[in-house]
């Protein structure tokens, strides 16, 4: 655990710089607007790493998710996309 904390401290500045560069490239490439970039930069690069994701951990972790109440019985052929598979 001590090594992980030391590594995290060591990586913080390079990760922030890489994040800022990626956001600037997204603006230049027309992927996001400057206003969106400003918002993302305010939130910081650690947003997703610090539990900024959806409540419950995302798809498959709540009721009706994989193995949760309402999920198809084990061995069933109907999953998220049904028996046909994903549609495109």
Secondary structure, DSSP 8 states (H G I E B T S, - for coil): -HHHHHHHHHHHHHHHHHHHHHHHHHHHTTSS-HHHHHHHHHH-TTTGGGT-S-GGGSTTSSTTSTTSTT---TT-S--TT-TT----
